Amino acid sequence: MIASKSSVWLLAAAWSVLLAVPASAQTIVVDGETIPANETNVQDVSVPVNESAPLELTDALLANLTDLELSNISLFYFDDDDSDIQARDVRQLFRCKSMPGDLLYPGPIAWSVFNLLSGGALIKTVPLGSACYPGRLYNAATCEFLVNNWNDSDTHIVDPTSVMSPLFQGATCEPSEAAFGGECTLGGFPSYSLNVTSVAQIQLAVNFARNTNVRLVVRNTGHDFLGKNTGEGALSIWTHHLRDINVMRNYRAPGGRYTGPAMKLGAGVMVYELYEAAERAGYTAVAGECRTVGVTGGYLGGGGHSPVTSMFGLGSDQVLSIDIVTPNGRFLTVDEVNHPDLFWAIRGGGPATWGVVTSMTVKVHPKMVFSGMTWDTTTVAMNITDETFWKAIEAYWTRYPEYSAEKVYGYCRMSRLPTGGYAWRARPFMVPGMKLVDFKALVQPLLDDWAALGVFPNIEFFEHESLHPAWMRHFPPERVGSPYGRTGSRLIPRANWEDPELLNTTISTLRGIVEEGAFLVHYNIGADLPAGTAPSSANPAWRDVQMFAIYGLIWDRTTPESVVAATHEKLTYDIGQRIKDITPGAGGYGNEGDLMDPIWQQTFFGDNYERLLKIKKQIDPRSVFWAPTAVGSEDWYVTDQESYVTRQNGRLCRV
């Protein structure tokens, strides 16, 4: 495949200089002076978004590489002509994506050339948990660390392929399973990852995957509840190191709809990094609850709810501009003026669908006070009966409209205890922009009702001058998902509170699923489209939400397979259906939804789906990007799966 060794070394030398992966540390530029991002006394922040990122693959540059006598450079070419299949694209006629061992799967030389072109950024997958399994990769000290810290998200974000919902990868290399004689295999992990730090590297990966018929996935930090960020035999684009931030105090959005403060975020910027940078710059940013979620990855692409969503809208409502590599390998800046259909689709139309985002520019808002309360208790600790507990819950839930009018963010979780009774946690129930004295007045009638019932959940009140300290102090630590559980969700609309009979049915339905052993995470939250915001493809059900409910069932490693199957079926077709029955026409949240929802198109996208599918077929006619429950995913399936759950350890084939 390679005409001369000298051309290879020349290529390697030139591109290693251009594309070598730098350290991932962020920098902050203040008045022209560069200082470390972890300095705490910074008042004015400007962080350039990875200055290497503008390095872009162009037709002229590829022609120069061809001149170096690299005979298979066509693998990395753009190809905008979808009217006919050229010779090098014959494998596109095959029904399935190529897998290791297939005749047409790229061989070692092709991967070596790819590695040279990418500046040495290609990583062959070694599962993180392999240190616990017998063989040459076994390491007792590393294994002990993994076993003790496996549920900590920080353990996984530094690895290019490890996922935080191992069920969908197949859970083929869990450290805890080594002690029970388990085996460590790649399972649903991709075969290779590319540690990207520039646009050109992403373009190379997209072109290579498209022209070789290799499955392509995108991974940021590993947070995902449906298996979108992994896939057997795939090439994974790892965006975690695109983590710089640029604060712009007077940004004018194309089209002029918005003028004001904004922040440009690299694709790998995590929630805690955004909150910290916004705090130092004097702003409130819209981002998620979990600290290591990648903000501009699946979070914003899927809509993204936030502690300030009731006041400022969804995360996708904040997006002003998007830099993206599309399925044909082109690098585009997308906004309300440039490529408006794609701008509409990316903001809420789901991740892993439209291309690889390198950065997004988002609105930020003034700092404000945050007041609220938390509690974390059980019915046993409070010495109350189950019936009293549910009366307390009813007193809380019936006040949701009143609290929503004040732009509340109310997080609550409940579940049955193995020994009887219930665990009950609110971390937190708070209102942005409200002083503590006013917050106490707001909730006092509820507390009076609870006191009359004898319910005292050991409440802690708080007031903070901004979001960052409230988020740091009062939100629960994030935990990595288990291979022994699955969840679904529903956006319960305002109408369920407007009809007393329907409200009673709603409360009894939710009570029933918890009494049967499901856990219930629920938010009192609103997500109206903010005035002056460009329309987006976010699920219309968000615009009428009163309660966002996440429900789940769990099992353990000793649970018989027949019971596991029944548990999955119960989640989708029993619990999920009961909640649908009381919320006709509503929807669910695609980032935290039921993977097996039989009407997922309507549930996650509502009436937007038809337009989204049309845009998908225009921008990605060859299905370069595929993910479960993503727009257009119904045209493909993963082989060798149980009927009750789709994992990613199988071959991706056309229906």
VEXDREN-2710 file (C-alpha; in Angstrom, 1 decimal):
% VEXDREN-2710
k/r/px/py/pz
1/MET/0.0/0.0/0.0
2/ILE/2.9/2.4/0.5
3/ALA/5.1/3.3/-2.4
4/SER/8.3/4.3/-0.6
5/LYS/9.7/4.2/3.0
6/SER/11.1/7.7/2.6
7/SER/7.6/9.1/1.9
8/VAL/6.3/7.5/5.1
9/TRP/9.0/8.9/7.3
10/LEU/8.5/12.3/5.7
11/LEU/4.8/12.1/6.3
12/ALA/5.3/11.0/9.9
13/ALA/7.7/13.8/10.6
14/ALA/5.5/16.5/9.1
15/TRP/2.3/15.4/10.6
16/SER/3.7/14.5/14.0
17/VAL/4.6/18.2/14.4
18/LEU/1.2/19.4/13.3
19/LEU/-1.0/16.8/15.1
20/ALA/1.0/15.6/18.2
21/VAL/-1.4/15.3/21.1
22/PRO/-0.6/18.0/23.7
23/ALA/-1.2/17.9/27.4
24/SER/-4.8/18.3/28.4
25/ALA/-4.2/21.1/31.0
26/GLN/-6.3/24.2/30.5
27/THR/-5.0/27.7/30.3
28/ILE/-6.6/31.0/31.2
29/VAL/-5.6/34.2/29.5
30/VAL/-6.2/37.4/31.5
31/ASP/-5.3/40.7/29.9
32/GLY/-2.8/38.8/27.7
33/GLU/-1.1/37.0/30.6
34/THR/-1.4/33.2/30.7
35/ILE/-2.1/31.7/34.1
36/PRO/-3.1/28.2/35.4
37/ALA/-6.8/27.4/35.2
38/ASN/-6.9/26.4/38.8
39/GLU/-6.0/29.8/40.2
40/THR/-8.9/31.0/42.3
41/ASN/-8.4/34.7/42.3
42/VAL/-9.2/35.2/38.6
43/GLN/-11.9/37.8/37.9
44/ASP/-11.7/38.2/34.1
45/VAL/-11.4/35.0/32.1
46/SER/-10.5/34.3/28.5
47/VAL/-9.6/30.8/27.6
48/PRO/-8.8/30.1/24.0
49/VAL/-10.5/27.0/22.7
50/ASN/-7.6/24.8/21.7
51/GLU/-5.6/26.9/19.3
52/SER/-4.5/23.8/17.4
53/ALA/-8.1/23.0/16.6
54/PRO/-8.4/25.2/13.5
55/LEU/-5.8/22.9/11.8
56/GLU/-8.2/21.6/9.1
57/LEU/-8.0/18.9/6.5
58/THR/-8.5/20.3/3.0
59/ASP/-8.6/18.9/-0.5
60/ALA/-5.3/20.7/-1.2
61/LEU/-3.6/19.2/1.8
62/LEU/-4.8/15.8/0.9
63/ALA/-3.4/16.3/-2.6
64/ASN/0.0/17.2/-1.1
65/LEU/-0.1/13.9/0.9
66/THR/-0.9/12.0/-2.3
67/ASP/2.2/13.6/-3.9
68/LEU/4.2/11.9/-1.2
69/GLU/3.4/8.7/-2.9
70/LEU/1.1/7.4/-0.2
71/SER/-1.0/5.2/-2.5
72/ASN/-4.0/4.6/-0.3
73/ILE/-4.5/8.2/0.7
74/SER/-8.0/7.9/-0.9
75/LEU/-9.1/6.3/2.3
76/PHE/-8.9/9.7/3.9
77/TYR/-10.5/11.8/1.1
78/PHE/-13.7/13.7/1.3
79/ASP/-16.4/12.3/-0.8
80/ASP/-19.5/14.5/-1.5
81/ASP/-20.7/12.4/-4.4
82/ASP/-23.4/10.0/-3.2
83/SER/-25.0/9.6/-6.7
84/ASP/-22.9/6.5/-7.5
85/ILE/-20.5/4.2/-5.7
86/GLN/-16.9/4.5/-6.6
87/ALA/-14.5/1.6/-6.6
88/ARG/-13.0/2.3/-3.2
89/ASP/-16.6/2.5/-1.7
90/VAL/-17.7/-1.0/-2.9
91/ARG/-17.8/-2.2/0.7
92/GLN/-20.6/0.3/1.3
93/LEU/-22.8/-2.2/-0.6
94/PHE/-22.4/-4.7/2.2
95/ARG/-25.2/-5.0/4.6
96/CYS/-23.2/-4.7/7.8
97/LYS/-20.3/-2.6/9.1
98/SER/-16.9/-4.2/8.7
99/MET/-15.6/-6.0/11.8
100/PRO/-12.2/-7.3/12.8
101/GLY/-11.5/-10.6/11.0
102/ASP/-13.6/-9.5/7.9
103/LEU/-11.8/-9.6/4.6
104/LEU/-12.4/-5.9/4.0
105/TYR/-11.7/-4.7/7.6
106/PRO/-8.6/-2.4/7.5
107/GLY/-5.4/-4.3/8.1
108/PRO/-2.4/-3.4/10.2
109/ILE/-0.8/-1.3/7.4
110/ALA/-3.9/0.8/7.0
111/TRP/-4.1/1.4/10.8
112/SER/-0.4/2.2/10.9
113/VAL/-0.9/4.8/8.1
114/PHE/-3.8/6.2/10.0
115/ASN/-1.7/6.5/13.1
116/LEU/1.0/8.3/11.2
117/LEU/-1.4/10.7/9.6
118/SER/-3.0/11.5/13.0
119/GLY/0.3/12.3/14.6
120/GLY/0.5/9.1/16.7
121/ALA/-3.0/9.7/18.3
122/LEU/-4.4/6.2/17.6
123/ILE/-4.9/4.0/20.6
124/LYS/-5.6/0.3/20.4
125/THR/-8.2/-0.6/23.0
126/VAL/-7.1/-2.3/26.3
127/PRO/-10.1/-2.6/28.6
128/LEU/-9.6/-0.6/31.8
129/GLY/-10.6/-3.6/34.0
130/SER/-8.1/-5.9/32.4
131/ALA/-5.6/-5.3/35.3
132/CYS/-7.8/-7.6/37.4
133/TYR/-7.7/-10.6/35.1
134/PRO/-5.0/-13.3/34.8
135/GLY/-2.5/-12.7/32.1
136/ARG/0.2/-10.3/31.0
137/LEU/-2.0/-7.2/31.9
138/TYR/-2.6/-8.3/35.5
139/ASN/-1.5/-5.7/38.0
140/ALA/-2.4/-6.3/41.7
141/ALA/-2.0/-2.6/42.7
142/THR/-4.0/-1.3/39.8
143/CYS/-6.7/-3.9/40.3
144/GLU/-7.1/-2.9/43.9
145/PHE/-7.4/0.7/42.9
146/LEU/-10.0/-0.1/40.3
147/VAL/-12.1/-2.3/42.7
148/ASN/-12.1/0.4/45.3
149/ASN/-12.8/3.3/42.9
150/TRP/-14.8/1.7/40.1
151/ASN/-18.0/3.7/41.0
152/ASP/-16.1/7.0/40.8
153/SER/-16.5/8.7/37.5
154/ASP/-13.0/10.1/37.7
155/THR/-11.7/6.6/37.3
156/HIS/-13.3/6.3/33.8
157/ILE/-12.9/9.8/32.2
158/VAL/-9.2/9.4/31.8
159/ASP/-9.6/6.2/29.8
160/PRO/-10.3/6.4/26.1
161/THR/-13.0/3.7/26.0
162/SER/-14.3/2.9/29.5
163/VAL/-18.0/3.6/29.8
164/MET/-20.1/4.4/32.8
165/SER/-23.1/2.3/31.9
166/PRO/-21.4/-1.1/31.4
167/LEU/-24.7/-2.9/30.8
168/PHE/-24.7/-1.7/27.2
169/GLN/-21.1/-2.5/26.5
170/GLY/-21.8/-6.1/27.7
171/ALA/-20.0/-5.7/31.0
172/THR/-17.3/-7.9/29.6
173/CYS/-14.4/-6.7/31.8
174/GLU/-15.7/-5.6/35.1
175/PRO/-13.0/-5.8/37.8
176/SER/-15.4/-7.2/40.4
177/GLU/-16.2/-10.2/38.1
178/ALA/-12.6/-11.4/38.0
179/ALA/-13.0/-12.9/41.4
180/PHE/-16.0/-15.0/40.2
181/GLY/-14.1/-16.5/37.2
182/GLY/-15.2/-14.0/34.7
183/GLU/-13.4/-13.3/31.4
184/CYS/-12.1/-10.0/30.1
185/THR/-12.9/-9.4/26.4
186/LEU/-13.4/-6.4/24.3
187/GLY/-17.1/-7.1/24.1
188/GLY/-18.8/-3.9/22.9
189/PHE/-15.7/-1.7/23.3
190/PRO/-14.4/-0.2/20.1
191/SER/-11.2/-1.7/18.6
192/TYR/-9.4/1.7/18.3
193/SER/-9.7/5.2/19.7
194/LEU/-8.4/8.4/18.3
195/ASN/-7.3/10.9/20.9
196/VAL/-8.2/14.1/19.0
197/THR/-6.8/17.6/19.6
198/SER/-7.5/19.1/16.2
199/VAL/-10.2/19.3/13.5
200/ALA/-7.9/17.6/11.0
201/GLN/-7.6/14.5/13.1
202/ILE/-11.4/14.3/13.4
203/GLN/-11.7/14.7/9.6
204/LEU/-9.2/11.9/9.1
205/ALA/-11.2/9.6/11.3
206/VAL/-14.6/10.4/9.8
207/ASN/-13.2/10.0/6.2
208/PHE/-11.4/6.8/7.1
209/ALA/-14.5/5.2/8.8
210/ARG/-16.8/6.2/5.9
211/ASN/-14.5/5.0/3.2
212/THR/-13.6/1.7/4.9
213/ASN/-17.2/0.9/6.2
214/VAL/-15.9/0.8/9.8
215/ARG/-18.4/1.6/12.5
216/LEU/-17.7/5.0/14.0
217/VAL/-18.6/6.1/17.5
218/VAL/-17.9/9.3/19.5
219/ARG/-16.8/9.2/23.2
220/ASN/-16.3/12.2/25.4
221/THR/-16.2/11.4/29.1
222/GLY/-18.0/8.1/29.2
223/HIS/-21.3/9.3/30.6
224/ASP/-24.2/7.7/28.7
225/PHE/-27.3/5.7/29.7
226/LEU/-28.1/4.0/26.4
227/GLY/-24.9/2.7/24.9
228/LYS/-24.4/5.5/22.3
229/ASN/-20.6/5.9/23.0
230/THR/-19.3/2.4/22.3
231/GLY/-19.6/-0.3/19.7
232/GLU/-17.8/-3.6/18.9
233/GLY/-15.2/-3.3/16.2
234/ALA/-15.6/0.4/15.9
235/LEU/-13.2/3.3/15.6
236/SER/-14.0/5.8/18.5
237/ILE/-13.3/9.5/18.3
238/TRP/-12.2/10.6/21.8
239/THR/-13.0/14.3/22.2
240/HIS/-12.1/14.5/25.9
241/HIS/-9.0/16.7/25.4
242/LEU/-10.7/19.5/23.6
243/ARG/-11.2/21.3/26.9
244/ASP/-10.4/25.0/26.5
245/ILE/-12.8/27.8/27.2
246/ASN/-13.2/31.3/25.8
247/VAL/-15.2/33.9/27.6
248/MET/-16.7/36.6/25.4
249/ARG/-18.3/39.5/27.3
250/ASN/-20.0/41.1/24.3
251/TYR/-20.8/38.4/21.8
252/ARG/-23.2/39.1/18.9
253/ALA/-24.8/36.0/17.5
254/PRO/-25.1/35.6/13.7
255/GLY/-28.4/37.0/12.7
256/GLY/-28.4/39.4/15.7
257/ARG/-31.0/37.5/17.8
258/TYR/-28.6/37.6/20.8
259/THR/-26.1/40.1/22.0
260/GLY/-24.4/39.6/25.4
261/PRO/-22.0/37.4/27.3
262/ALA/-21.1/34.0/26.0
263/MET/-18.6/31.2/26.4
264/LYS/-17.0/29.1/23.7
265/LEU/-16.5/25.5/25.0
266/GLY/-14.3/22.8/23.6
267/ALA/-16.1/19.5/23.1
268/GLY/-14.4/18.0/26.2
269/VAL/-15.2/20.7/28.7
270/MET/-16.9/19.1/31.7
271/VAL/-19.6/20.5/33.9
272/TYR/-17.4/21.3/36.8
273/GLU/-14.9/23.1/34.5
274/LEU/-17.7/25.2/33.0
275/TYR/-19.2/26.1/36.4
276/GLU/-15.8/27.0/37.8
277/ALA/-14.9/29.2/34.8
278/ALA/-18.3/30.9/34.9
279/GLU/-18.0/31.6/38.6
280/ARG/-14.6/33.2/38.1
281/ALA/-15.9/35.3/35.2
282/GLY/-18.9/36.4/37.1
283/TYR/-21.6/34.5/35.3
284/THR/-24.2/31.7/35.7
285/ALA/-23.8/28.9/33.2
286/VAL/-26.5/26.3/32.2
287/ALA/-25.1/22.8/32.6
288/GLY/-25.9/19.5/34.2
289/GLU/-25.9/18.1/37.7
290/CYS/-23.0/15.5/37.4
291/ARG/-19.6/17.1/37.6
292/THR/-17.8/15.1/34.8
293/VAL/-20.5/15.1/32.1
294/GLY/-19.1/16.6/28.9
295/VAL/-21.2/19.8/28.3
296/THR/-21.1/20.1/24.5
297/GLY/-21.3/16.4/23.8
298/GLY/-24.5/14.4/24.4
299/TYR/-25.6/16.8/27.1
300/LEU/-26.3/19.8/24.9
301/GLY/-27.1/17.7/21.9
302/GLY/-29.8/15.9/23.7
303/GLY/-31.4/19.0/25.2
304/GLY/-29.8/19.1/28.7
305/HIS/-31.7/19.9/31.9
306/SER/-30.0/22.0/34.5
307/PRO/-30.4/23.5/38.0
308/VAL/-31.3/26.7/36.2
309/THR/-33.5/25.3/33.4
310/SER/-36.7/26.6/35.0
311/MET/-35.2/30.1/34.7
312/PHE/-33.1/30.0/31.5
313/GLY/-34.3/27.0/29.5
314/LEU/-32.6/23.8/28.4
315/GLY/-28.9/23.6/27.7
316/SER/-29.7/23.4/24.0
317/ASP/-31.5/26.8/24.3
318/GLN/-28.2/28.4/25.2
319/VAL/-26.4/27.4/22.0
320/LEU/-25.5/30.2/19.7
321/SER/-22.9/28.6/17.3
322/ILE/-21.5/25.1/16.7
323/ASP/-18.3/23.9/15.1
324/ILE/-18.7/20.4/13.7
325/VAL/-17.2/17.9/11.4
326/THR/-20.0/16.5/9.3
327/PRO/-20.3/12.9/7.9
328/ASN/-18.7/13.9/4.6
329/GLY/-15.6/15.1/6.5
330/ARG/-16.2/18.8/6.1
331/PHE/-15.6/21.2/9.0
332/LEU/-18.5/23.7/9.3
333/THR/-19.5/26.5/11.6
334/VAL/-23.2/26.2/12.1
335/ASP/-25.5/28.9/13.4
336/GLU/-28.9/30.5/12.8
337/VAL/-27.6/32.1/9.5
338/ASN/-25.2/29.4/8.3
339/HIS/-26.7/25.9/7.8
340/PRO/-29.9/26.8/9.8
341/ASP/-31.5/23.3/9.4
342/LEU/-28.5/21.6/10.9
343/PHE/-28.3/24.3/13.6
344/TRP/-31.9/23.4/14.5
345/ALA/-31.3/19.7/14.4
346/ILE/-28.1/19.6/16.5
347/ARG/-29.8/21.5/19.4
348/GLY/-31.9/18.8/20.9
349/GLY/-32.0/16.3/18.1
350/GLY/-29.7/13.9/19.9
351/PRO/-26.0/13.1/20.1
352/ALA/-23.9/10.8/17.9
353/THR/-26.1/11.7/14.9
354/TRP/-25.0/14.8/13.0
355/GLY/-21.2/14.6/13.1
356/VAL/-18.5/15.4/15.7
357/VAL/-18.8/18.6/17.6
358/THR/-15.5/20.3/18.3
359/SER/-16.9/23.3/20.2
360/MET/-20.1/25.2/20.9
361/THR/-20.7/28.9/21.8
362/VAL/-23.3/29.3/24.5
363/LYS/-25.1/32.1/26.4
364/VAL/-24.2/32.7/30.0
365/HIS/-26.2/34.7/32.5
366/PRO/-25.7/37.0/35.5
367/LYS/-24.8/35.6/38.8
368/MET/-27.7/35.4/41.3
369/VAL/-28.4/34.1/44.8
370/PHE/-29.6/30.5/45.3
371/SER/-31.6/29.5/48.4
372/GLY/-33.1/26.1/49.2
373/MET/-33.2/23.1/51.5
374/THR/-32.0/19.5/51.5
375/TRP/-32.8/16.4/53.4
376/ASP/-31.7/12.8/53.4
377/THR/-33.6/10.4/55.6
378/THR/-35.7/7.2/55.8
379/THR/-39.1/6.4/57.2
380/VAL/-37.4/4.3/59.8
381/ALA/-35.3/7.3/61.0
382/MET/-38.3/9.5/61.1
383/ASN/-40.3/6.7/62.9
384/ILE/-43.3/7.1/60.5
385/THR/-45.5/4.6/58.8
386/ASP/-45.5/4.0/55.1
387/GLU/-49.0/5.6/54.8
388/THR/-47.8/8.7/56.6
389/PHE/-44.8/8.9/54.2
390/TRP/-47.1/8.9/51.2
391/LYS/-49.3/11.6/52.7
392/ALA/-46.2/13.7/53.1
393/ILE/-45.3/13.0/49.4
394/GLU/-48.8/14.0/48.3
395/ALA/-48.6/17.3/50.2
396/TYR/-45.3/18.0/48.3
397/TRP/-46.3/16.9/44.8
398/THR/-49.7/18.8/44.9
399/ARG/-47.7/22.0/45.3
400/TYR/-45.6/21.6/42.2
401/PRO/-47.5/24.3/40.2
402/GLU/-47.0/26.8/42.9
403/TYR/-43.3/26.1/43.1
404/SER/-42.9/26.0/39.3
405/ALA/-44.2/29.5/39.2
406/GLU/-41.2/30.5/41.3
407/LYS/-38.7/28.8/38.9
408/VAL/-37.9/26.0/41.3
409/TYR/-35.4/23.2/40.8
410/GLY/-36.6/20.4/43.1
411/TYR/-34.7/17.1/43.0
412/CYS/-36.0/14.2/45.0
413/ARG/-35.3/10.4/45.1
414/MET/-37.1/7.6/46.8
415/SER/-36.9/3.8/47.0
416/ARG/-38.0/0.9/49.1
417/LEU/-35.6/-0.3/51.8
418/PRO/-34.8/-4.0/51.8
419/THR/-36.0/-4.2/55.5
420/GLY/-39.2/-2.2/54.9
421/GLY/-40.0/1.5/54.7
422/TYR/-38.5/4.0/52.3
423/ALA/-35.4/6.0/51.7
424/TRP/-36.1/9.6/50.9
425/ARG/-33.7/12.3/49.7
426/ALA/-33.9/15.8/48.3
427/ARG/-30.6/17.2/47.2
428/PRO/-31.5/19.9/46.6
429/PHE/-34.9/21.7/46.5
430/MET/-33.9/25.2/45.6
431/VAL/-34.9/28.4/43.8
432/PRO/-32.5/30.5/41.8
433/GLY/-32.7/34.3/42.4
434/MET/-34.6/33.9/45.7
435/LYS/-33.3/35.0/49.1
436/LEU/-33.5/32.5/52.0
437/VAL/-36.1/34.5/53.9
438/ASP/-38.4/34.4/50.9
439/PHE/-37.7/30.7/50.3
440/LYS/-38.6/29.8/53.8
441/ALA/-41.9/31.7/53.4
442/LEU/-42.6/29.7/50.2
443/VAL/-42.1/26.3/51.8
444/GLN/-43.6/27.0/55.2
445/PRO/-47.1/25.8/54.4
446/LEU/-45.6/22.5/53.2
447/LEU/-43.5/22.2/56.4
448/ASP/-46.6/22.9/58.5
449/ASP/-48.5/20.1/56.7
450/TRP/-45.6/17.8/57.4
451/ALA/-45.4/18.8/61.0
452/ALA/-49.1/18.0/61.4
453/LEU/-48.4/14.5/60.1
454/GLY/-45.4/14.1/62.4
455/VAL/-42.9/14.1/59.4
456/PHE/-39.6/15.8/60.2
457/PRO/-37.0/15.0/57.6
458/ASN/-34.1/16.8/59.3
459/ILE/-34.1/19.7/56.8
460/GLU/-31.0/21.8/56.2
461/PHE/-31.6/25.3/54.8
462/PHE/-29.0/27.1/52.7
463/GLU/-28.3/30.4/50.9
464/HIS/-25.4/31.0/48.5
465/GLU/-24.4/34.0/46.5
466/SER/-24.2/32.0/43.2
467/LEU/-24.8/28.7/41.6
468/HIS/-21.3/27.3/41.9
469/PRO/-21.1/27.0/45.8
470/ALA/-24.7/25.8/45.9
471/TRP/-23.9/23.1/43.4
472/MET/-20.6/22.1/45.1
473/ARG/-22.2/21.9/48.6
474/HIS/-25.6/20.4/48.1
475/PHE/-25.7/18.1/45.0
476/PRO/-25.1/14.4/45.5
477/PRO/-21.9/12.8/44.3
478/GLU/-22.2/11.1/40.9
479/ARG/-21.9/7.4/40.7
480/VAL/-21.1/5.1/37.8
481/GLY/-23.9/3.0/36.5
482/SER/-24.2/-0.7/37.3
483/PRO/-24.5/-3.6/34.9
484/TYR/-27.4/-4.7/37.0
485/GLY/-30.0/-2.0/36.4
486/ARG/-31.9/0.0/33.7
487/THR/-34.0/3.2/33.7
488/GLY/-36.7/5.0/31.8
489/SER/-38.1/8.5/32.0
490/ARG/-41.2/10.6/31.4
491/LEU/-41.9/14.3/31.2
492/ILE/-45.2/14.6/33.1
493/PRO/-47.1/17.7/31.8
494/ARG/-48.9/20.5/33.6
495/ALA/-52.2/19.0/32.6
496/ASN/-51.7/16.3/35.2
497/TRP/-52.1/18.9/37.9
498/GLU/-55.0/20.8/36.3
499/ASP/-57.5/18.0/36.6
500/PRO/-57.9/16.8/40.3
501/GLU/-58.9/13.3/39.2
502/LEU/-55.9/13.0/36.9
503/LEU/-53.6/14.3/39.6
504/ASN/-54.9/11.6/42.0
505/THR/-54.3/9.0/39.3
506/THR/-50.8/10.3/38.7
507/ILE/-49.9/10.2/42.4
508/SER/-51.3/6.7/42.9
509/THR/-49.5/5.4/39.7
510/LEU/-46.1/6.8/40.8
511/ARG/-46.7/5.4/44.3
512/GLY/-47.6/2.0/42.9
513/ILE/-44.3/1.6/40.9
514/VAL/-42.2/2.6/44.0
515/GLU/-44.2/0.2/46.2
516/GLU/-43.4/-2.6/43.7
517/GLY/-39.7/-2.0/44.0
518/ALA/-38.8/0.6/41.4
519/PHE/-36.7/3.6/42.4
520/LEU/-38.0/7.0/41.4
521/VAL/-35.9/10.1/40.8
522/HIS/-38.1/13.1/40.1
523/TYR/-37.6/16.8/39.5
524/ASN/-40.0/19.7/39.9
525/ILE/-38.8/21.6/36.9
526/GLY/-39.9/23.8/34.0
527/ALA/-38.3/24.2/30.6
528/ASP/-40.2/26.9/28.7
529/LEU/-38.5/28.2/25.6
530/PRO/-36.9/31.5/26.7
531/ALA/-38.0/34.6/24.9
532/GLY/-35.7/35.5/22.0
533/THR/-34.4/32.0/21.6
534/ALA/-34.1/30.4/18.2
535/PRO/-36.4/27.4/17.7
536/SER/-34.7/24.1/18.2
537/SER/-35.4/20.4/17.8
538/ALA/-35.6/19.7/21.6
539/ASN/-38.4/17.4/22.5
540/PRO/-41.6/19.6/22.6
541/ALA/-42.7/17.7/25.7
542/TRP/-40.1/19.6/27.6
543/ARG/-42.0/22.9/27.0
544/ASP/-45.0/21.6/29.1
545/VAL/-43.2/19.7/31.8
546/GLN/-44.2/19.9/35.5
547/MET/-42.4/16.8/36.8
548/PHE/-39.5/15.0/35.1
549/ALA/-39.5/11.4/36.4
550/ILE/-36.8/8.8/36.1
551/TYR/-37.7/5.3/37.1
552/GLY/-35.5/2.2/37.3
553/LEU/-35.3/-1.4/38.3
554/ILE/-32.2/-3.3/39.6
555/TRP/-31.1/-6.9/40.0
556/ASP/-27.7/-8.5/41.0
557/ARG/-25.2/-10.9/39.5
558/THR/-27.0/-13.9/41.1
559/THR/-30.4/-13.1/39.6
560/PRO/-31.5/-15.9/37.3
561/GLU/-31.6/-15.0/33.6
562/SER/-35.3/-15.6/33.4
563/VAL/-35.9/-13.0/36.2
564/VAL/-33.5/-10.5/34.6
565/ALA/-35.5/-10.8/31.3
566/ALA/-38.8/-10.3/33.2
567/THR/-37.3/-7.3/34.9
568/HIS/-36.4/-5.7/31.7
569/GLU/-39.8/-6.4/30.2
570/LYS/-41.5/-5.0/33.3
571/LEU/-39.6/-1.7/33.0
572/THR/-40.6/-1.1/29.4
573/TYR/-44.0/-2.7/29.0
574/ASP/-45.5/-2.5/32.5
575/ILE/-44.0/0.5/34.5
576/GLY/-43.2/2.5/31.4
577/GLN/-46.7/1.9/29.9
578/ARG/-48.5/2.8/33.1
579/ILE/-46.8/6.2/33.1
580/LYS/-47.5/6.7/29.4
581/ASP/-51.2/5.9/30.1
582/ILE/-51.5/8.8/32.5
583/THR/-49.5/11.2/30.2
584/PRO/-51.0/10.8/26.7
585/GLY/-49.1/12.8/24.1
586/ALA/-46.2/13.6/26.4
587/GLY/-42.7/12.3/26.0
588/GLY/-39.4/11.3/27.7
589/TYR/-35.9/12.6/27.8
590/GLY/-33.6/10.9/25.3
591/ASN/-30.5/11.3/27.4
592/GLU/-32.0/9.5/30.3
593/GLY/-34.7/7.4/28.7
594/ASP/-35.7/3.8/28.1
595/LEU/-33.5/2.3/25.4
596/MET/-36.1/-0.3/24.6
597/ASP/-39.1/2.1/24.3
598/PRO/-41.0/0.7/21.3
599/ILE/-42.2/4.2/20.2
600/TRP/-38.9/6.0/21.0
601/GLN/-39.2/8.3/18.0
602/GLN/-42.4/9.8/19.4
603/THR/-41.2/9.6/23.0
604/PHE/-37.8/11.3/22.6
605/PHE/-38.5/13.6/19.6
606/GLY/-42.2/14.2/19.4
607/ASP/-43.5/15.9/16.3
608/ASN/-39.9/16.9/15.4
609/TYR/-39.0/13.4/14.3
610/GLU/-40.1/13.6/10.7
611/ARG/-38.1/16.8/10.0
612/LEU/-35.1/15.4/11.9
613/LEU/-35.1/12.2/9.8
614/LYS/-35.2/14.2/6.6
615/ILE/-32.2/16.3/7.7
616/LYS/-30.4/13.1/8.8
617/LYS/-30.8/11.5/5.4
618/GLN/-29.5/14.6/3.7
619/ILE/-26.4/15.1/5.8
620/ASP/-25.6/11.4/6.4
621/PRO/-27.0/9.3/3.6
622/ARG/-24.4/6.5/4.3
623/SER/-25.2/6.3/8.0
624/VAL/-21.6/7.1/9.0
625/PHE/-23.0/8.0/12.5
626/TRP/-25.3/5.6/14.2
627/ALA/-26.4/5.2/17.8
628/PRO/-29.3/3.4/19.6
629/THR/-32.4/5.6/19.6
630/ALA/-30.7/8.2/17.5
631/VAL/-32.5/9.7/14.5
632/GLY/-32.5/7.2/11.7
633/SER/-31.3/4.3/13.9
634/GLU/-34.3/2.2/13.0
635/ASP/-32.6/1.3/9.7
636/TRP/-30.0/-0.7/11.6
637/TYR/-29.7/-3.3/14.3
638/VAL/-27.0/-4.9/16.4
639/THR/-26.8/-8.7/15.9
640/ASP/-27.0/-11.4/18.6
641/GLN/-29.0/-9.4/21.1
642/GLU/-31.6/-10.5/23.6
643/SER/-35.1/-9.2/22.7
644/TYR/-35.4/-7.3/26.0
645/VAL/-32.2/-5.2/25.8
646/THR/-29.8/-4.0/23.1
647/ARG/-26.1/-4.1/24.0
648/GLN/-23.3/-2.9/21.6
649/ASN/-21.3/-6.2/21.6
650/GLY/-22.5/-7.3/18.2
651/ARG/-22.3/-6.5/14.5
652/LEU/-24.1/-3.4/13.2
653/CYS/-26.2/-4.3/10.2
654/ARG/-28.9/-2.8/8.0
655/VAL/-32.5/-4.0/8.7
END
